[in-house]
């Protein structure tokens, strides 16, 4: 029988602890090619679909709108400034004499990693941006072959090969999933990242890109827009008054993104991959949760009915969503985007090396016993992030009244009832009454060794199997039936559902 050699703590609901070099990042690239959404859009959406980005956007640094969803500069602007490169012109900008010698910005506000839908704000999804880059590169090289003097305006072949490729995308995909199918948000993350990986590997790397700079997702649940929409129930907020579900999704996204970056680095040793943490340092700001430019006053100063800079009639009164007096006191600019002050602090942290990790080639092993030997070496650095793919096993599986279970059992009770709607019709509905989770010792085993896994009850992203569904009539729940009468409900009964992680299930676990 395989021997147990170490315990793997699932990180799906935990903060990722990284061992990183605190030395100053020396960014000396001659060209920067950027892909992303509004976090790094320097005018793409405004130029591409004439999206209005008017005053007071740009007021702090540019003194006028610049196409950025910010009062001033973005993180990518500060990073380019550290390389003594001029401010970006958007790829789609056809006037104002754009110069692409030091790179090009394909990012557009509202863009997603997955293909854009008919109702998407931006049609320029990540795949489209990559296609734009391929065409851009081909056109540039063809023009330079005819006229070398164009090197004053266009990147050279060496610039494409030795430049740095920056990415900040995926937030809009996760954000939108909460509005469309909130129950599927976690399951959607691998699909989002697969699309991202495809762009990195099959297209950009094959096009000669070697230096990759990949931003993770900020605290989605701390955006004023998200809190105003999903935070009306205090039980859904964490201890700093951010929406728990959105921040958990962002953490899981970041965990899987980090694993993808490590995998990519291991597959392509000639690449240099830098994983960047852009989570804001809220303790540095007087107003960590309120929008600077908005309407409604503190604590959020956000109203979904009126955007930053807009004047309109609300409840019979003409009102304006105007800017705050001191943008340096705010993390958030307009309910969804950072202020220049926040962008500058994040950039400073990145350039100090505190929030960026240059990934090294991943050590790959074929058997679990080799992983045990790797952990026993004196040169190991802890915490060590590992990915293990094997089948679930347990020496003491959970015994259930309804099914044979494996290492983890999630039970839930749902009330099923008819409720009277405003039209006077009875419609069927349900609500969660109670959920419980039970975990027994379980492991992953490949016959050479065994790894014990803990933390499944707190993990996200586990696709559990429905072990049983039992519907119980109203007889056992007479009290609920009586209470329902007062709430214009007709109780039908309670459904007991068990979700299980069966033994022998093939599973990939990322843990510490």
C-alpha positions in Angstrom: 0.0 0.0 0.0 1.2 3.5 -0.7 2.6 5.4 2.2 1.3 8.8 3.3 4.1 11.4 3.0 2.6 14.9 3.2 -0.5 16.9 3.7 -1.8 19.1 0.9 -3.9 22.1 2.1 -6.3 23.1 -0.7 -5.8 26.8 -1.5 -9.0 27.4 -3.4 -10.5 29.6 -0.7 -7.2 30.9 0.8 -4.9 33.8 0.1 -1.9 32.7 -2.0 1.3 33.2 -0.2 4.3 33.8 -2.5 8.0 33.7 -1.8 9.2 36.6 -3.9 12.3 38.7 -4.4 11.9 42.2 -2.9 14.6 43.7 -5.1 13.7 46.6 -7.4 12.3 45.5 -10.8 14.5 46.9 -13.5 12.2 47.3 -16.5 14.3 48.3 -19.5 12.2 47.1 -22.4 12.1 49.1 -25.6 8.6 48.2 -26.4 5.4 47.2 -24.5 2.4 45.4 -26.1 -0.6 45.5 -23.9 -3.9 43.5 -23.9 -6.8 43.9 -21.6 -9.9 45.8 -20.5 -10.7 49.2 -19.0 -8.0 48.8 -16.3 -5.4 49.4 -19.0 -7.5 51.0 -21.8 -5.8 54.3 -23.0 -8.5 55.2 -25.5 -9.4 52.1 -27.3 -13.1 51.9 -26.5 -13.6 55.6 -27.2 -11.9 55.3 -30.5 -13.4 51.9 -31.5 -17.1 52.5 -30.8 -17.2 56.2 -29.9 -17.9 55.2 -26.3 -18.3 58.4 -24.2 -15.5 59.0 -21.8 -16.0 62.7 -21.0 -15.2 65.0 -18.1 -14.3 64.8 -15.3 -12.3 61.8 -16.5 -8.6 62.8 -16.9 -8.9 65.9 -14.7 -6.0 65.1 -12.3 -3.1 64.6 -14.8 -4.3 65.3 -18.3 -6.7 68.1 -17.3 -9.1 66.8 -19.9 -10.5 63.4 -21.0 -7.9 61.0 -22.4 -9.9 58.0 -23.2 -9.0 56.4 -19.8 -11.6 55.4 -17.2 -9.8 57.3 -14.6 -9.1 60.8 -13.3 -5.5 60.4 -14.5 -2.9 57.7 -15.3 -3.3 54.0 -15.2 -1.0 51.3 -13.9 0.3 50.7 -17.4 1.1 54.4 -17.7 3.3 54.3 -14.6 5.0 51.1 -15.7 5.9 52.7 -19.1 7.1 55.8 -17.4 9.5 53.7 -15.3 11.0 52.5 -18.7 11.2 56.1 -20.0 8.6 55.3 -22.6 6.0 57.9 -23.8 2.3 57.5 -22.9 0.3 55.0 -25.0 -1.7 55.7 -28.0 -4.5 53.2 -28.5 -4.3 50.8 -31.4 -7.7 51.9 -32.7 -6.8 55.6 -32.6 -6.6 56.8 -36.2 -5.9 60.5 -35.6 -3.6 62.5 -33.4 -0.5 61.1 -35.2 -0.1 57.8 -33.2 3.4 56.6 -32.9 3.9 52.8 -32.2 7.7 52.7 -32.0 7.6 51.7 -28.3 4.7 49.4 -28.6 1.0 49.3 -28.9 -2.1 49.1 -26.6 -4.9 46.7 -27.8 -6.8 47.0 -24.5 -10.4 48.3 -24.6 -12.9 48.9 -21.9 -15.5 46.2 -21.3 -13.4 43.5 -23.0 -13.6 39.9 -21.9 -11.3 36.9 -22.1 -14.1 34.9 -23.7 -15.6 35.8 -27.0 -17.9 38.9 -26.9 -21.6 38.4 -26.9 -24.2 40.4 -28.7 -24.9 42.6 -25.6 -21.2 43.0 -24.7 -20.0 46.6 -24.2 -16.9 45.9 -26.2 -16.6 43.6 -29.3 -12.9 43.5 -28.8 -12.5 40.3 -26.7 -9.0 38.9 -25.9 -9.1 36.7 -29.0 -9.8 39.7 -31.2 -7.1 41.7 -29.6 -4.6 38.9 -30.3 -5.8 38.8 -33.9 -5.3 42.6 -34.1 -1.7 42.1 -32.8 -0.9 39.5 -35.4 -2.2 41.7 -38.2 -0.4 44.7 -36.7 2.9 42.9 -36.6 2.6 41.6 -40.1 1.8 45.0 -41.5 4.6 46.7 -39.5 7.2 44.2 -40.7 6.0 44.5 -44.3 6.2 48.3 -44.2 9.6 48.3 -42.6 10.9 46.0 -45.3 9.9 48.6 -47.9 11.1 51.7 -46.0 13.6 51.6 -43.1 12.8 55.2 -42.3 9.5 54.1 -40.7 11.5 52.8 -37.7 10.9 56.2 -36.2 7.2 55.4 -35.9 7.0 51.6 -35.8 8.5 48.8 -33.7 11.3 46.7 -35.3 11.6 42.9 -35.5 13.8 43.0 -32.4 11.2 45.1 -30.5 8.6 42.4 -31.1 11.0 39.7 -30.0 12.5 41.5 -27.0 9.6 43.6 -25.9 7.3 42.8 -23.0 3.7 41.6 -23.4 1.3 42.8 -20.6 -2.1 41.3 -19.8 -4.9 42.4 -17.5 -8.1 40.6 -18.5 -10.8 38.3 -17.1 -12.5 40.6 -14.5 -15.4 41.4 -16.8 -16.0 37.7 -17.4 -16.3 37.0 -13.7 -18.3 40.2 -13.1 -20.8 39.3 -15.8 -21.2 35.7 -14.6 -22.6 37.0 -11.3 -25.4 38.8 -13.2 -26.2 36.0 -15.6 -25.7 32.7 -13.8 -24.3 33.3 -10.3 -24.4 29.6 -9.4 -22.0 28.9 -12.3 -19.4 31.6 -11.6 -16.8 29.2 -10.1 -17.3 26.6 -12.8 -16.8 29.3 -15.4 -13.3 30.3 -14.3 -11.4 27.4 -15.9 -13.1 28.2 -19.2 -12.0 31.8 -19.0 -8.5 30.9 -18.2 -8.4 28.3 -21.0 -9.2 31.0 -23.5 -6.5 33.1 -22.0 -4.0 30.3 -22.2 -4.8 29.6 -25.8 -4.0 33.2 -26.7 -0.7 33.0 -24.8 0.5 29.7 -26.0 -0.8 29.0 -29.5 -0.6 32.5 -30.8 1.6 35.0 -29.0 4.4 32.6 -28.0 4.3 31.2 -31.5 4.6 34.8 -32.8 7.9 35.2 -31.0 6.8 36.8 -27.7 9.0 35.7 -24.8 8.5 38.2 -22.0 5.0 38.0 -20.3 3.7 40.3 -17.6 0.4 39.0 -16.2 -1.8 41.0 -13.8 -4.1 39.1 -11.5 -7.6 40.4 -10.5 -8.2 43.0 -7.8 -10.7 42.8 -5.0 -13.9 42.6 -7.2 -16.1 42.5 -4.1 -14.8 45.9 -2.9 -16.0 47.9 -5.9 -18.7 50.4 -4.9 -20.8 49.2 -7.8 -20.6 45.6 -6.6 -21.4 46.5 -3.0 -24.3 48.7 -4.0 -25.7 45.8 -6.2 -25.0 42.7 -4.1 -24.3 44.0 -0.6 -27.7 45.0 0.7 -27.8 41.9 2.9 -25.2 42.4 5.7 -24.6 38.6 5.9 -23.1 38.7 2.4 -20.4 41.2 3.4 -17.0 40.4 5.0 -15.4 42.2 7.9 -14.3 45.1 5.7 -17.8 45.4 4.2 -16.9 44.0 0.8 -19.0 41.4 -1.0 -17.7 38.0 0.1 -18.8 36.0 -2.9 -17.1 38.3 -5.4 -13.9 38.4 -3.5 -13.8 34.6 -3.1 -14.3 34.3 -6.9 -11.5 36.8 -7.5 -9.2 34.8 -5.1 -10.0 31.6 -6.9 -9.4 33.2 -10.3 -6.0 34.4 -9.0 -5.1 31.0 -7.7 -5.9 29.3 -10.9 -4.2 32.1 -12.9 -1.0 31.6 -10.9 -1.1 27.9 -11.5 -1.6 28.6 -15.3 1.4 31.0 -15.2 3.5 28.3 -13.5 2.4 25.7 -16.0 3.1 28.0 -18.9 6.6 28.8 -17.6 7.3 25.1 -17.2 6.2 24.3 -20.7 8.2 27.1 -22.3 11.5 27.5 -20.4 12.6 30.2 -22.8 9.7 32.4 -21.7 10.0 34.8 -18.8 6.7 35.0 -17.0 6.0 37.6 -14.3 2.9 37.2 -12.2 1.7 40.6 -10.7 -0.6 41.1 -7.7 -2.6 44.3 -8.1 -4.8 44.1 -5.0 -5.1 47.6 -3.6 -3.7 48.5 -0.2 -7.0 50.0 1.2 -5.5 51.0 4.6 -3.6 53.8 2.8 -6.8 55.6 1.8 -9.3 57.6 3.8 -12.2 56.3 1.6 -11.4 52.7 0.6 -14.9 51.8 -0.5 -16.6 55.0 -1.8 -16.5 56.2 -5.4 -14.8 59.6 -5.8 -16.9 60.5 -8.9 -20.6 59.5 -8.2 -23.8 60.4 -6.6 -25.5 59.5 -3.3 -22.9 60.4 -0.7 -21.0 58.2 1.7 -20.5 55.4 2.4 -20.5 54.4 -1.3 -21.3 57.5 -3.2 -22.6 55.3 -6.1 -26.0 55.2 -7.8 -26.4 52.8 -10.8 -28.9 55.2 -12.4 -26.3 57.9 -13.0 -22.7 57.6 -14.3 -19.7 59.7 -13.4 -19.9 63.1 -15.0 -23.6 62.8 -16.0 -26.3 65.3 -15.1 -29.9 64.0 -15.2 -33.2 64.1 -13.3 -33.6 61.6 -10.5 -36.8 61.5 -8.4 -37.9 64.8 -9.9 -34.6 66.6 -9.1 -31.7 67.6 -11.5 -28.6 66.1 -10.1 -25.0 65.6 -11.2 -22.6 62.7 -10.4 -19.5 64.9 -9.8 -16.0 64.3 -8.6 -14.8 64.5 -5.0 -12.6 67.3 -3.7 -9.5 65.2 -3.1 -9.0 62.2 -5.4 -5.9 61.1 -3.4 -8.2 60.0 -0.5 -10.0 57.5 -2.7 -9.2 54.1 -4.1 -12.1 54.1 -6.5 -12.8 56.7 -9.1 -16.2 56.0 -10.6 -17.6 52.9 -8.9 -15.6 50.4 -11.1 -12.1 51.8 -11.7 -9.1 53.0 -9.7 -8.1 56.5 -9.1 -4.7 57.7 -10.3 -3.6 57.8 -6.6 -4.4 54.1 -6.3 -2.8 53.2 -9.6 0.4 55.0 -8.5 0.6 53.1 -5.2 0.0 49.7 -6.9 2.6 50.6 -9.5 5.1 51.6 -6.8 4.5 48.3 -5.0 5.0 46.4 -8.3 8.2 48.1 -9.2 9.6 47.5 -5.7 9.2 43.8 -6.3 6.7 43.3 -3.4 3.7 42.5 -5.6 5.4 40.9 -8.6 6.8 37.4 -8.9 9.2 36.3 -11.6 8.2 32.6 -12.0 10.9 30.0 -12.4 10.6 26.8 -14.4 8.3 24.3 -12.8 9.7 21.0 -11.6 7.7 18.2 -13.0 7.5 14.7 -11.6 5.8 11.6 -13.0 5.1 9.8 -9.7 4.0 11.0 -6.2 7.1 9.4 -4.6 9.3 11.7 -6.6 7.4 14.6 -5.1 8.0 13.3 -1.7 11.8 13.1 -2.5 11.6 16.7 -3.8 10.0 17.9 -0.5 12.7 16.1 1.5 15.6 18.1 -0.1 17.3 20.7 2.0 16.9 23.3 -0.7 13.1 23.4 -0.6 11.4 26.7 -0.2 8.2 26.8 1.8 5.3 27.4 1.3 5.5 25.4 -1.9 2.5 25.5 -4.3 1.9 22.1 -6.0 -0.6 20.6 -8.4 -1.5 17.0 -8.1 -3.8 15.0 -10.5 -4.9 11.6 -9.3 -8.0 9.7 -8.1 -9.8 10.3 -4.8 -9.4 7.6 -2.1 -10.4 7.2 1.6 -9.9 4.6 4.2 -13.0 5.7 6.1 -15.5 7.0 3.5 -18.7 8.7 4.8 -21.6 6.4 5.3 -24.9 7.9 4.2 -28.5 6.9 4.6 -29.0 7.4 0.9 -25.7 6.8 -0.9 -22.1 5.6 -0.7 -19.9 8.6 -0.3 -16.3 9.5 -0.6 -14.2 12.1 1.2 -16.5 15.1 1.3 -20.2 15.4 1.7 -22.2 18.6 1.3 -25.8 18.4 2.5 -28.5 21.0 1.9 -32.2 21.4 2.7 -34.4 23.5 0.3 -37.9 24.8 1.0 -40.2 24.3 -1.9 -43.3 26.4 -2.0 -45.8 28.4 -4.1 -45.8 32.1 -3.7 -48.3 34.7 -4.8 -46.8 37.3 -7.2 -47.9 40.8 -7.8 -50.2 39.7 -10.7 -52.1 37.4 -8.3 -50.7 34.2 -9.7 -49.1 31.3 -7.7 -45.6 30.5 -9.0 -43.3 27.7 -7.8 -40.1 28.7 -6.0 -37.5 27.4 -3.6 -35.1 28.7 -1.0 -32.1 27.2 0.9 -32.9 26.4 4.5 -29.7 24.9 5.8 -26.4 23.6 4.4 -23.8 21.4 6.1 -20.4 20.0 5.1 -18.6 16.9 6.4 -15.1 15.9 5.5 -13.3 12.7 6.5 -9.6 11.9 5.9 -9.1 11.4 2.1 -6.2 11.4 -0.3 -4.9 11.2 -3.8 -3.0 8.0 -4.7 -1.0 6.8 -7.7 0.1 3.5 -6.1 3.7 4.8 -5.5 2.7 7.2 -2.7 -0.2 9.0 -1.2 -1.0 12.7 -0.5 -3.5 13.5 2.2 -5.8 16.4 1.3 -7.4 18.8 3.8 -9.6 21.9 3.5 -12.2 20.6 1.1 -15.1 22.1 3.0 -13.7 25.6 2.5 -12.6 25.0 -1.0 -14.2 26.5 -4.1 -14.3 24.9 -7.6 -15.0 21.3 -6.6 -17.6 19.9 -9.0 -19.5 17.6 -6.7 -21.8 14.8 -7.7 -25.5 14.6 -6.6 -25.5 11.6 -4.3 -29.2 11.7 -3.4 -32.3 13.8 -3.6 -35.2 13.1 -1.2 -38.4 15.1 -1.1 -40.3 15.2 2.2 -43.9 16.3 2.4 -45.2 19.0 4.6 -46.0 16.7 7.5 -42.6 17.1 9.2 -42.6 20.8 8.7 -46.0 22.0 10.0 -44.4 25.1 11.7 -42.9 26.2 8.4 -46.3 25.7 6.8 -48.0 27.9 9.3 -45.4 30.7 9.0 -45.7 30.5 5.2 -49.4 31.3 5.3 -48.5 34.8 6.8 -46.0 35.4 3.9 -48.4 34.7 1.0 -46.7 31.3 0.5 -48.0 27.7 0.2 -45.5 25.2 1.5 -45.1 22.1 -0.6 -42.3 20.4 1.4 -38.6 20.2 1.8 -36.0 18.6 -0.5 -32.9 17.1 1.1 -29.9 17.0 -1.3 -26.5 15.5 -0.8 -23.6 16.5 -3.0 -20.6 14.1 -2.7 -17.0 13.7 -3.8 -17.1 9.9 -4.7 -14.0 7.7 -4.2 -12.1 6.9 -7.4 -13.0 10.3 -8.9 -10.2 11.8 -11.0 -9.3 15.2 -9.5 -6.7 17.9 -9.9 -5.9 19.7 -6.6 -3.9 22.9 -6.3 -2.6 23.3 -2.8 0.1 24.3 -0.4 
